[in-house]
């Protein structure tokens, strides 16, 4: 699976070692509103998309992490906007705006 352009650009500019021994998390952030957001490494994000069949379930989105709960963090491929989507049911109608970009999440969050 090839990374969508806005996602690939983020990983290129925010390259760093994983935070955990499993190599899953790139960022584990607390947002100003208290929300917990985890951005996965590129490999873990690709695996997440395969495991959840995101390409078929949420066309036009690419999963990049989670909220440390039952929602996944996705990037809208055409705009780079980051949204939070419930894993069940996984439906774009339920998507909630989180940020204009992954870079904005990293800038606004606290590790």
N, CA, C and O atoms as CSV, one atom per row, in Angstrom:
chain,resi,resn,atom,element,x,y,z
A,1,UNK,N,N,0.844,-1.173,0.000
A,1,UNK,CA,C,0.000,0.000,0.000
A,1,UNK,C,C,0.893,1.241,0.000
A,1,UNK,O,O,1.855,1.331,0.762
A,2,UNK,N,N,0.559,2.172,-0.851
A,2,UNK,CA,C,1.313,3.422,-0.965
A,2,UNK,C,C,0.666,4.484,-0.076
A,2,UNK,O,O,-0.559,4.592,-0.017
A,3,UNK,N,N,1.486,5.252,0.601
A,3,UNK,CA,C,0.974,6.328,1.450
A,3,UNK,C,C,0.426,7.459,0.585
A,3,UNK,O,O,1.071,7.849,-0.387
A,4,UNK,N,N,-0.756,7.996,0.917
A,4,UNK,CA,C,-1.274,9.165,0.204
A,4,UNK,C,C,-0.331,10.357,0.395
A,4,UNK,O,O,0.372,10.434,1.403
A,5,UNK,N,N,-0.313,11.266,-0.547
A,5,UNK,CA,C,0.619,12.397,-0.543
A,5,UNK,C,C,0.611,13.190,0.765
A,5,UNK,O,O,1.687,13.420,1.317
A,6,UNK,N,N,-0.559,13.629,1.300
A,6,UNK,CA,C,-0.476,14.424,2.534
A,6,UNK,C,C,0.100,13.633,3.709
A,6,UNK,O,O,0.737,14.205,4.594
A,7,UNK,N,N,-0.123,12.337,3.717
A,7,UNK,CA,C,0.399,11.486,4.785
A,7,UNK,C,C,1.902,11.267,4.598
A,7,UNK,O,O,2.671,11.365,5.554
A,8,UNK,N,N,2.309,10.974,3.380
A,8,UNK,CA,C,3.734,10.771,3.086
A,8,UNK,C,C,4.527,12.041,3.398
A,8,UNK,O,O,5.627,11.969,3.946
A,9,UNK,N,N,3.976,13.189,3.053
A,9,UNK,CA,C,4.645,14.462,3.337
A,9,UNK,C,C,4.834,14.652,4.848
A,9,UNK,O,O,5.894,15.092,5.291
A,10,UNK,N,N,3.813,14.322,5.629
A,10,UNK,CA,C,3.916,14.436,7.080
A,10,UNK,C,C,5.037,13.550,7.610
A,10,UNK,O,O,5.877,14.006,8.385
A,11,UNK,N,N,5.054,12.289,7.196
A,11,UNK,CA,C,6.071,11.364,7.704
A,11,UNK,C,C,7.483,11.788,7.280
A,11,UNK,O,O,8.441,11.562,8.020
A,12,UNK,N,N,7.617,12.391,6.112
A,12,UNK,CA,C,8.930,12.874,5.670
A,12,UNK,C,C,9.417,14.024,6.555
A,12,UNK,O,O,10.593,14.077,6.915
A,13,UNK,N,N,8.524,14.930,6.899
A,13,UNK,CA,C,8.936,16.112,7.661
A,13,UNK,C,C,8.958,15.887,9.170
A,13,UNK,O,O,9.536,16.689,9.903
A,14,UNK,N,N,8.337,14.809,9.643
A,14,UNK,CA,C,8.288,14.535,11.084
A,14,UNK,C,C,8.944,13.197,11.422
A,14,UNK,O,O,8.521,12.506,12.349
A,15,UNK,N,N,9.964,12.844,10.676
A,15,UNK,CA,C,10.658,11.564,10.905
A,15,UNK,C,C,11.324,11.582,12.278
A,15,UNK,O,O,11.987,12.547,12.660
A,16,UNK,N,N,11.126,10.478,13.009
A,16,UNK,CA,C,11.747,10.297,14.312
A,16,UNK,C,C,11.529,8.848,14.734
A,16,UNK,O,O,10.689,8.164,14.148
A,17,UNK,N,N,12.253,8.368,15.722
A,17,UNK,CA,C,12.056,6.985,16.185
A,17,UNK,C,C,10.686,6.819,16.849
A,17,UNK,O,O,10.117,7.777,17.372
A,18,UNK,N,N,10.180,5.614,16.819
A,18,UNK,CA,C,8.919,5.298,17.494
A,18,UNK,C,C,9.064,5.512,18.995
A,18,UNK,O,O,10.158,5.385,19.546
A,19,UNK,N,N,7.952,5.838,19.652
A,19,UNK,CA,C,7.961,6.083,21.097
A,19,UNK,C,C,7.959,4.812,21.921
A,19,UNK,O,O,8.362,4.822,23.085
A,20,UNK,N,N,7.507,3.710,21.323
A,20,UNK,CA,C,7.339,2.468,22.084
A,20,UNK,C,C,8.156,1.338,21.472
A,20,UNK,O,O,8.566,1.412,20.314
A,21,UNK,N,N,8.385,0.308,22.248
A,21,UNK,CA,C,9.194,-0.827,21.792
A,21,UNK,C,C,8.556,-1.582,20.636
A,21,UNK,O,O,9.262,-2.193,19.834
A,22,UNK,N,N,7.225,-1.549,20.537
A,22,UNK,CA,C,6.548,-2.259,19.452
A,22,UNK,C,C,6.686,-1.522,18.121
A,22,UNK,O,O,6.416,-2.097,17.067
A,23,UNK,N,N,7.105,-0.256,18.161
A,23,UNK,CA,C,7.265,0.523,16.936
A,23,UNK,C,C,5.962,1.037,16.363
A,23,UNK,O,O,5.889,1.365,15.179
A,24,UNK,N,N,4.924,1.112,17.197
A,24,UNK,CA,C,3.608,1.507,16.701
A,24,UNK,C,C,3.371,3.012,16.744
A,24,UNK,O,O,2.800,3.570,15.806
A,25,UNK,N,N,3.803,3.686,17.828
A,25,UNK,CA,C,3.448,5.087,18.003
A,25,UNK,C,C,4.586,6.035,17.654
A,25,UNK,O,O,5.725,5.861,18.088
A,26,UNK,N,N,4.245,7.041,16.855
A,26,UNK,CA,C,5.177,8.103,16.519
A,26,UNK,C,C,4.969,9.278,17.483
A,26,UNK,O,O,5.929,9.891,17.949
A,27,UNK,N,N,3.704,9.576,17.772
A,27,UNK,CA,C,3.332,10.639,18.709
A,27,UNK,C,C,2.199,10.142,19.600
A,27,UNK,O,O,1.298,9.447,19.131
A,28,UNK,N,N,2.241,10.490,20.865
A,28,UNK,CA,C,1.173,10.240,21.816
A,28,UNK,C,C,0.916,11.586,22.468
A,28,UNK,O,O,1.676,12.012,23.338
A,29,UNK,N,N,-0.150,12.258,22.053
A,29,UNK,CA,C,-0.347,13.666,22.386
A,29,UNK,C,C,-1.611,13.913,23.200
A,29,UNK,O,O,-2.625,13.237,23.026
A,30,UNK,N,N,-1.529,14.887,24.080
A,30,UNK,CA,C,-2.707,15.400,24.761
A,30,UNK,C,C,-3.005,16.756,24.138
A,30,UNK,O,O,-2.157,17.648,24.101
A,31,UNK,N,N,-4.228,16.884,23.652
A,31,UNK,CA,C,-4.622,18.113,22.976
A,31,UNK,C,C,-5.121,19.138,24.000
A,31,UNK,O,O,-5.418,18.770,25.136
A,32,UNK,N,N,-5.219,20.430,23.615
A,32,UNK,CA,C,-5.673,21.463,24.561
A,32,UNK,C,C,-7.032,21.158,25.193
A,32,UNK,O,O,-7.291,21.578,26.321
A,33,UNK,N,N,-7.904,20.435,24.486
A,33,UNK,CA,C,-9.226,20.106,25.032
A,33,UNK,C,C,-9.199,18.845,25.903
A,33,UNK,O,O,-10.240,18.392,26.381
A,34,UNK,N,N,-8.002,18.284,26.105
A,34,UNK,CA,C,-7.850,17.097,26.930
A,34,UNK,C,C,-7.906,15.782,26.165
A,34,UNK,O,O,-7.654,14.724,26.742
A,35,UNK,N,N,-8.229,15.830,24.894
A,35,UNK,CA,C,-8.295,14.610,24.078
A,35,UNK,C,C,-6.915,13.984,23.941
A,35,UNK,O,O,-5.909,14.689,23.851
A,36,UNK,N,N,-6.876,12.676,23.926
A,36,UNK,CA,C,-5.627,11.923,23.736
A,36,UNK,C,C,-5.599,11.439,22.292
A,36,UNK,O,O,-6.524,10.749,21.865
A,37,UNK,N,N,-4.576,11.775,21.540
A,37,UNK,CA,C,-4.455,11.340,20.143
A,37,UNK,C,C,-3.109,10.672,19.934
A,37,UNK,O,O,-2.074,11.166,20.380
A,38,UNK,N,N,-3.143,9.542,19.250
A,38,UNK,CA,C,-1.916,8.808,18.925
A,38,UNK,C,C,-1.758,8.754,17.419
A,38,UNK,O,O,-2.659,8.326,16.697
A,39,UNK,N,N,-0.597,9.195,16.956
A,39,UNK,CA,C,-0.267,9.087,15.534
A,39,UNK,C,C,0.694,7.923,15.402
A,39,UNK,O,O,1.736,7.889,16.057
A,40,UNK,N,N,0.341,6.971,14.555
A,40,UNK,CA,C,1.135,5.765,14.372
A,40,UNK,C,C,2.325,6.017,13.452
A,40,UNK,O,O,2.341,6.989,12.696
A,41,UNK,N,N,3.313,5.140,13.523
A,41,UNK,CA,C,4.407,5.169,12.556
A,41,UNK,C,C,3.825,4.823,11.186
A,41,UNK,O,O,2.709,4.309,11.099
A,42,UNK,N,N,4.564,5.097,10.131
A,42,UNK,CA,C,4.074,4.809,8.773
A,42,UNK,C,C,3.742,3.322,8.612
A,42,UNK,O,O,2.696,2.979,8.060
A,43,UNK,N,N,4.622,2.441,9.089
A,43,UNK,CA,C,4.376,0.992,8.975
A,43,UNK,C,C,3.127,0.580,9.728
A,43,UNK,O,O,2.317,-0.193,9.218
A,44,UNK,N,N,2.965,1.096,10.948
A,44,UNK,CA,C,1.798,0.760,11.761
A,44,UNK,C,C,0.520,1.311,11.128
A,44,UNK,O,O,-0.529,0.672,11.195
A,45,UNK,N,N,0.602,2.494,10.513
A,45,UNK,CA,C,-0.568,3.073,9.843
A,45,UNK,C,C,-0.977,2.220,8.639
A,45,UNK,O,O,-2.164,1.976,8.422
A,46,UNK,N,N,-0.008,1.775,7.871
A,46,UNK,CA,C,-0.318,0.896,6.725
A,46,UNK,C,C,-0.991,-0.376,7.211
A,46,UNK,O,O,-1.968,-0.833,6.618
A,47,UNK,N,N,-0.465,-0.954,8.301
A,47,UNK,CA,C,-1.057,-2.173,8.862
A,47,UNK,C,C,-2.485,-1.914,9.357
A,47,UNK,O,O,-3.376,-2.737,9.147
A,48,UNK,N,N,-2.697,-0.774,10.012
A,48,UNK,CA,C,-4.024,-0.410,10.500
A,48,UNK,C,C,-5.018,-0.323,9.346
A,48,UNK,O,O,-6.138,-0.823,9.445
A,49,UNK,N,N,-4.606,0.311,8.257
A,49,UNK,CA,C,-5.479,0.435,7.087
A,49,UNK,C,C,-5.812,-0.928,6.505
A,49,UNK,O,O,-6.952,-1.180,6.115
A,50,UNK,N,N,-4.819,-1.807,6.446
A,50,UNK,CA,C,-5.067,-3.171,5.951
A,50,UNK,C,C,-5.998,-3.931,6.891
A,50,UNK,O,O,-6.962,-4.554,6.445
A,51,UNK,N,N,-5.710,-3.881,8.195
A,51,UNK,CA,C,-6.494,-4.628,9.174
A,51,UNK,C,C,-7.958,-4.193,9.197
A,51,UNK,O,O,-8.853,-5.030,9.310
A,52,UNK,N,N,-8.202,-2.890,9.090
A,52,UNK,CA,C,-9.567,-2.365,9.166
A,52,UNK,C,C,-10.226,-2.199,7.800
A,52,UNK,O,O,-11.380,-1.781,7.710
A,53,UNK,N,N,-9.486,-2.530,6.731
A,53,UNK,CA,C,-10.003,-2.397,5.366
A,53,UNK,C,C,-10.537,-0.981,5.109
A,53,UNK,O,O,-11.616,-0.792,4.548
A,54,UNK,N,N,-9.740,0.002,5.539
A,54,UNK,CA,C,-10.145,1.404,5.455
A,54,UNK,C,C,-10.412,1.831,4.017
A,54,UNK,O,O,-11.352,2.585,3.767
A,55,UNK,N,N,-9.620,1.373,3.083
A,55,UNK,CA,C,-9.806,1.777,1.688
A,55,UNK,C,C,-11.217,1.456,1.196
A,55,UNK,O,O,-11.804,2.229,0.438
A,56,UNK,N,N,-11.757,0.325,1.622
A,56,UNK,CA,C,-13.113,-0.060,1.214
A,56,UNK,C,C,-14.173,0.553,2.127
A,56,UNK,O,O,-15.219,0.999,1.654
A,57,UNK,N,N,-13.908,0.576,3.429
A,57,UNK,CA,C,-14.894,1.079,4.397
A,57,UNK,C,C,-15.036,2.601,4.373
A,57,UNK,O,O,-16.130,3.132,4.561
A,58,UNK,N,N,-13.925,3.296,4.140
A,58,UNK,CA,C,-13.891,4.767,4.134
A,58,UNK,C,C,-13.132,5.269,2.911
A,58,UNK,O,O,-12.024,5.787,3.048
A,59,UNK,N,N,-13.701,5.129,1.732
A,59,UNK,CA,C,-12.988,5.595,0.533
A,59,UNK,C,C,-12.612,7.078,0.662
A,59,UNK,O,O,-13.417,7.902,1.098
A,60,UNK,N,N,-11.383,7.393,0.277
A,60,UNK,CA,C,-10.922,8.774,0.344
A,60,UNK,C,C,-10.270,9.143,1.664
A,60,UNK,O,O,-9.891,10.296,1.871
A,61,UNK,N,N,-10.136,8.164,2.567
A,61,UNK,CA,C,-9.515,8.403,3.865
A,61,UNK,C,C,-8.348,7.448,4.055
A,61,UNK,O,O,-8.295,6.384,3.437
A,62,UNK,N,N,-7.410,7.838,4.919
A,62,UNK,CA,C,-6.291,6.978,5.288
A,62,UNK,C,C,-6.116,7.090,6.794
A,62,UNK,O,O,-5.893,8.185,7.310
A,63,UNK,N,N,-6.214,5.969,7.506
A,63,UNK,CA,C,-6.087,5.961,8.963
A,63,UNK,C,C,-4.623,6.126,9.366
A,63,UNK,O,O,-3.737,5.489,8.796
A,64,UNK,N,N,-4.383,6.984,10.352
A,64,UNK,CA,C,-3.018,7.258,10.814
A,64,UNK,C,C,-2.834,7.069,12.309
A,64,UNK,O,O,-1.727,7.234,12.821
A,65,UNK,N,N,-3.906,6.725,13.016
A,65,UNK,CA,C,-3.784,6.564,14.459
A,65,UNK,C,C,-5.122,6.357,15.115
A,65,UNK,O,O,-6.086,5.917,14.488
A,66,UNK,N,N,-5.167,6.692,16.428
A,66,UNK,CA,C,-6.420,6.546,17.162
A,66,UNK,C,C,-6.486,7.561,18.294
A,66,UNK,O,O,-5.578,8.367,18.499
A,67,UNK,N,N,-7.597,7.489,19.019
A,67,UNK,CA,C,-7.800,8.401,20.136
A,67,UNK,C,C,-7.595,7.706,21.472
A,67,UNK,O,O,-8.089,8.173,22.498
A,68,UNK,N,N,-6.872,6.595,21.466
A,68,UNK,CA,C,-6.654,5.778,22.664
A,68,UNK,C,C,-7.968,5.194,23.152
A,68,UNK,O,O,-8.104,4.827,24.319
A,69,UNK,N,N,-8.943,5.111,22.239
A,69,UNK,CA,C,-10.258,4.557,22.557
A,69,UNK,C,C,-10.832,3.844,21.359
A,69,UNK,O,O,-10.147,3.053,20.710
A,70,UNK,N,N,-12.085,4.120,21.063
A,70,UNK,CA,C,-12.803,3.412,20.004
A,70,UNK,C,C,-12.859,4.153,18.667
A,70,UNK,O,O,-13.568,3.723,17.757
A,71,UNK,N,N,-12.135,5.239,18.538
A,71,UNK,CA,C,-12.145,6.004,17.282
A,71,UNK,C,C,-10.788,5.929,16.604
A,71,UNK,O,O,-9.752,5.798,17.255
A,72,UNK,N,N,-10.822,6.016,15.278
A,72,UNK,CA,C,-9.571,6.079,14.527
A,72,UNK,C,C,-9.371,7.504,14.020
A,72,UNK,O,O,-10.328,8.239,13.778
A,73,UNK,N,N,-8.130,7.863,13.871
A,73,UNK,CA,C,-7.737,9.162,13.357
A,73,UNK,C,C,-7.420,8.968,11.882
A,73,UNK,O,O,-6.565,8.156,11.528
A,74,UNK,N,N,-8.109,9.714,11.018
A,74,UNK,CA,C,-7.940,9.544,9.571
A,74,UNK,C,C,-7.618,10.875,8.909
A,74,UNK,O,O,-7.991,11.943,9.395
A,75,UNK,N,N,-6.920,10.781,7.795
A,75,UNK,CA,C,-6.639,11.938,6.955
A,75,UNK,C,C,-7.505,11.827,5.712
A,75,UNK,O,O,-7.563,10.776,5.073
A,76,UNK,N,N,-8.185,12.933,5.373
A,76,UNK,CA,C,-8.908,12.979,4.100
A,76,UNK,C,C,-7.841,13.146,3.025
A,76,UNK,O,O,-7.109,14.135,3.013
A,77,UNK,N,N,-7.760,12.186,2.140
A,77,UNK,CA,C,-6.682,12.153,1.160
A,77,UNK,C,C,-6.666,13.389,0.268
A,77,UNK,O,O,-5.588,13.870,-0.078
A,78,UNK,N,N,-7.817,13.913,-0.112
A,78,UNK,CA,C,-7.858,15.034,-1.055
A,78,UNK,C,C,-7.534,16.388,-0.426
A,78,UNK,O,O,-7.103,17.304,-1.126
A,79,UNK,N,N,-7.738,16.527,0.897
A,79,UNK,CA,C,-7.530,17.833,1.535
A,79,UNK,C,C,-6.451,17.839,2.611
A,79,UNK,O,O,-5.912,18.897,2.935
A,80,UNK,N,N,-6.127,16.668,3.171
A,80,UNK,CA,C,-5.178,16.595,4.277
A,80,UNK,C,C,-5.818,16.844,5.632
A,80,UNK,O,O,-5.145,16.746,6.658
A,81,UNK,N,N,-7.127,17.169,5.655
A,81,UNK,CA,C,-7.848,17.383,6.911
A,81,UNK,C,C,-7.812,16.106,7.750
A,81,UNK,O,O,-7.889,15.001,7.212
A,82,UNK,N,N,-7.696,16.263,9.061
A,82,UNK,CA,C,-7.686,15.120,9.973
A,82,UNK,C,C,-9.040,15.045,10.670
A,82,UNK,O,O,-9.552,16.037,11.190
A,83,UNK,N,N,-9.602,13.842,10.662
A,83,UNK,CA,C,-10.902,13.619,11.279
A,83,UNK,C,C,-10.837,12.411,12.207
A,83,UNK,O,O,-9.952,11.564,12.094
A,84,UNK,N,N,-11.778,12.356,13.110
A,84,UNK,CA,C,-11.924,11.234,14.034
A,84,UNK,C,C,-13.172,10.473,13.610
A,84,UNK,O,O,-14.240,11.064,13.455
A,85,UNK,N,N,-13.039,9.153,13.421
A,85,UNK,CA,C,-14.139,8.320,12.939
A,85,UNK,C,C,-14.321,7.132,13.883
A,85,UNK,O,O,-13.343,6.477,14.243
A,86,UNK,N,N,-15.564,6.845,14.288
A,86,UNK,CA,C,-15.785,5.659,15.125
A,86,UNK,C,C,-15.398,4.390,14.353
A,86,UNK,O,O,-15.602,4.302,13.142
A,87,UNK,N,N,-14.838,3.413,15.070
A,87,UNK,CA,C,-14.501,2.147,14.412
A,87,UNK,C,C,-15.755,1.336,14.107
A,87,UNK,O,O,-15.764,0.515,13.190
A,88,UNK,N,N,-16.804,1.567,14.874
A,88,UNK,CA,C,-18.034,0.819,14.637
A,88,UNK,C,C,-19.227,1.707,14.955
A,88,UNK,O,O,-19.435,2.049,16.119
A,89,UNK,N,N,-20.009,2.085,13.968
A,89,UNK,CA,C,-19.797,1.775,12.560
A,89,UNK,C,C,-18.789,2.736,11.948
A,89,UNK,O,O,-18.764,3.919,12.287
A,90,UNK,N,N,-17.969,2.232,11.057
A,90,UNK,CA,C,-16.970,3.049,10.374
A,90,UNK,C,C,-17.665,3.726,9.195
A,90,UNK,O,O,-17.860,3.120,8.141
A,91,UNK,N,N,-18.036,4.995,9.393
A,91,UNK,CA,C,-18.831,5.699,8.398
A,91,UNK,C,C,-18.360,7.155,8.322
A,91,UNK,O,O,-18.248,7.831,9.345
A,92,UNK,N,N,-18.091,7.625,7.122
A,92,UNK,CA,C,-17.604,8.996,6.924
A,92,UNK,C,C,-18.602,10.033,7.422
A,92,UNK,O,O,-18.211,11.151,7.758
A,93,UNK,N,N,-19.881,9.682,7.474
A,93,UNK,CA,C,-20.902,10.616,7.969
A,93,UNK,C,C,-20.644,10.950,9.441
A,93,UNK,O,O,-21.008,12.029,9.910
A,94,UNK,N,N,-20.024,10.032,10.155
A,94,UNK,CA,C,-19.743,10.214,11.582
A,94,UNK,C,C,-18.416,10.942,11.839
A,94,UNK,O,O,-18.057,11.175,12.993
A,95,UNK,N,N,-17.689,11.301,10.782
A,95,UNK,CA,C,-16.367,11.925,10.936
A,95,UNK,C,C,-16.471,13.300,11.591
A,95,UNK,O,O,-17.300,14.128,11.212
A,96,UNK,N,N,-15.607,13.521,12.587
A,96,UNK,CA,C,-15.539,14.807,13.272
A,96,UNK,C,C,-14.199,15.473,12.977
A,96,UNK,O,O,-13.146,14.845,13.081
A,97,UNK,N,N,-14.251,16.740,12.609
A,97,UNK,CA,C,-13.027,17.502,12.324
A,97,UNK,C,C,-12.154,17.573,13.565
A,97,UNK,O,O,-12.626,17.895,14.655
A,98,UNK,N,N,-10.871,17.267,13.387
A,98,UNK,CA,C,-9.893,17.353,14.475
A,98,UNK,C,C,-8.905,18.484,14.198
A,98,UNK,O,O,-8.604,19.288,15.080
A,99,UNK,N,N,-8.407,18.538,12.970
A,99,UNK,CA,C,-7.401,19.549,12.614
A,99,UNK,C,C,-7.331,19.679,11.096
A,99,UNK,O,O,-7.810,18.819,10.358
A,100,UNK,N,N,-6.731,20.764,10.655
A,100,UNK,CA,C,-6.560,20.960,9.216
A,100,UNK,C,C,-5.466,20.074,8.647
A,100,UNK,O,O,-5.438,19.815,7.444
A,101,UNK,N,N,-4.547,19.598,9.520
A,101,UNK,CA,C,-3.448,18.756,9.057
A,101,UNK,C,C,-2.845,17.983,10.230
A,101,UNK,O,O,-3.070,18.320,11.393
A,102,UNK,N,N,-2.085,16.956,9.911
A,102,UNK,CA,C,-1.355,16.225,10.949
A,102,UNK,C,C,-0.332,17.134,11.628
A,102,UNK,O,O,-0.127,17.045,12.838
A,103,UNK,N,N,0.299,17.992,10.862
A,103,UNK,CA,C,1.281,18.925,11.432
A,103,UNK,C,C,0.648,19.829,12.473
A,103,UNK,O,O,1.284,20.161,13.473
A,104,UNK,N,N,-0.597,20.234,12.253
A,104,UNK,CA,C,-1.299,21.086,13.228
A,104,UNK,C,C,-1.524,20.331,14.532
A,104,UNK,O,O,-1.402,20.913,15.609
A,105,UNK,N,N,-1.851,19.045,14.451
A,105,UNK,CA,C,-2.039,18.242,15.662
A,105,UNK,C,C,-0.734,18.198,16.468
A,105,UNK,O,O,-0.741,18.376,17.686
A,106,UNK,N,N,0.366,17.963,15.784
A,106,UNK,CA,C,1.657,17.897,16.470
A,106,UNK,C,C,2.012,19.248,17.086
A,106,UNK,O,O,2.545,19.298,18.195
A,107,UNK,N,N,1.725,20.336,16.386
A,107,UNK,CA,C,2.031,21.662,16.905
A,107,UNK,C,C,1.159,22.025,18.112
A,107,UNK,O,O,1.626,22.693,19.035
A,108,UNK,N,N,-0.107,21.585,18.108
A,108,UNK,CA,C,-1.041,21.939,19.171
A,108,UNK,C,C,-0.993,21.003,20.373
A,108,UNK,O,O,-1.361,21.397,21.479
A,109,UNK,N,N,-0.541,19.767,20.165
A,109,UNK,CA,C,-0.552,18.766,21.229
A,109,UNK,C,C,0.676,18.832,22.119
A,109,UNK,O,O,1.692,19.437,21.778
A,110,UNK,N,N,0.546,18.185,23.278
A,110,UNK,CA,C,1.647,18.107,24.238
A,110,UNK,C,C,1.963,16.639,24.458
A,110,UNK,O,O,1.066,15.837,24.719
A,111,UNK,N,N,3.252,16.283,24.353
A,111,UNK,CA,C,3.667,14.890,24.573
A,111,UNK,C,C,3.820,14.631,26.051
A,111,UNK,O,O,4.162,13.519,26.451
